[in-house]
């Protein structure tokens, strides 16, 4: 019974951490958290948004042209590659990016090549 209780506690703690992470995604980071976001993200790039979703009911993902990569967090990406960044959420995302605008993206890889999920809100 103890193992079951501790697993439930861990699950609740993990869920709370996810909820906190989602709520912070709607706010601009401070300098300290910017360094933390860079450290905690597998891939960090500067990119220009090439396309945004037309249909609001689809999960929010964008196509981005890589302009620059952080050497320590490059994820094997190179300048001028076209990638997809998604997992912004589907229900009225608080994170919206505009076509032809440049942002710094904090990302983690997915199982698909050249497809990434956001680890933190992008910065313009």
C-alpha positions in Angstrom: 0.0 0.0 0.0 2.9 2.4 0.7 4.3 2.1 -2.8 0.9 3.0 -4.2 0.6 6.1 -2.0 4.1 7.3 -2.8 3.3 6.8 -6.6 0.1 8.8 -6.2 2.1 11.6 -4.4 4.7 11.6 -7.1 2.0 11.8 -9.8 0.3 14.7 -8.1 3.7 16.5 -7.6 4.5 15.9 -11.3 1.1 17.2 -12.4 1.5 20.3 -10.2 4.9 21.0 -11.8 3.4 20.7 -15.3 0.6 23.1 -14.4 3.1 25.6 -13.0 5.2 25.2 -16.2 2.2 25.9 -18.4 1.2 29.0 -16.4 4.8 30.5 -16.6 4.8 30.1 -20.4 2.5 33.1 -20.7 4.9 35.5 -19.0 8.2 37.1 -20.3 11.2 35.6 -18.5 13.6 37.6 -16.4 17.3 37.5 -17.3 18.0 34.7 -14.7 15.2 32.5 -16.0 16.4 33.2 -19.6 19.7 31.6 -18.6 17.9 28.8 -16.9 15.7 28.2 -20.0 18.7 28.0 -22.2 20.4 25.6 -19.9 17.3 23.4 -19.6 16.4 23.3 -23.3 17.9 20.7 -25.6 17.9 23.0 -28.6 18.0 26.8 -28.7 17.7 28.7 -32.0 17.0 32.1 -33.4 14.4 31.6 -36.2 12.1 33.4 -38.5 8.5 32.2 -38.7 7.6 31.0 -42.2 4.0 29.9 -41.6 1.4 29.7 -38.8 -1.7 27.5 -38.6 -4.8 28.6 -40.6 -7.2 26.6 -38.5 -7.6 27.4 -34.8 -8.8 23.9 -34.0 -5.5 22.3 -35.0 -2.7 22.0 -32.5 -0.7 25.2 -32.8 2.6 24.6 -34.6 4.7 26.8 -36.9 7.3 26.4 -39.6 10.5 28.2 -38.8 13.7 28.9 -40.8 16.8 28.6 -38.6 18.8 31.8 -38.6 21.3 31.0 -35.9 21.9 28.2 -33.3 23.4 28.2 -29.8 26.5 26.1 -30.2 26.0 24.1 -27.0 22.3 23.6 -27.7 22.3 23.2 -31.5 20.7 19.8 -31.6 22.5 19.2 -34.9 20.6 22.0 -36.6 22.3 24.3 -39.1 21.5 27.8 -40.4 18.8 28.0 -43.1 17.2 24.6 -42.3 13.3 24.6 -42.2 11.9 23.0 -39.0 8.5 22.6 -37.4 7.9 23.7 -33.9 4.8 22.6 -32.2 3.1 21.6 -29.0 2.1 25.2 -28.2 -1.3 23.7 -27.2 -4.6 23.8 -29.1 -7.0 25.8 -26.9 -6.4 29.5 -27.4 -2.7 29.4 -26.8 -1.2 32.2 -24.8 1.9 31.9 -27.0 1.3 33.1 -30.5 4.0 34.1 -33.0 3.6 36.1 -36.1 4.7 35.2 -39.7 7.9 36.8 -40.9 9.0 37.7 -37.3 12.2 36.6 -35.6 12.1 34.8 -32.2 14.4 32.8 -30.0 12.9 29.3 -29.6 13.6 27.0 -26.7 12.9 23.4 -27.8 13.2 19.7 -27.2 13.3 17.1 -29.9 10.5 14.8 -30.8 10.6 11.4 -32.5 10.2 13.0 -35.9 13.2 14.6 -37.6 13.2 18.4 -37.9 10.1 18.5 -35.6 10.5 20.0 -32.2 8.2 20.9 -29.2 8.5 24.1 -27.2 10.1 23.8 -23.8 9.5 27.5 -23.0 7.7 30.5 -24.6 9.7 32.0 -27.5 11.2 35.4 -27.1 11.0 38.2 -29.7 
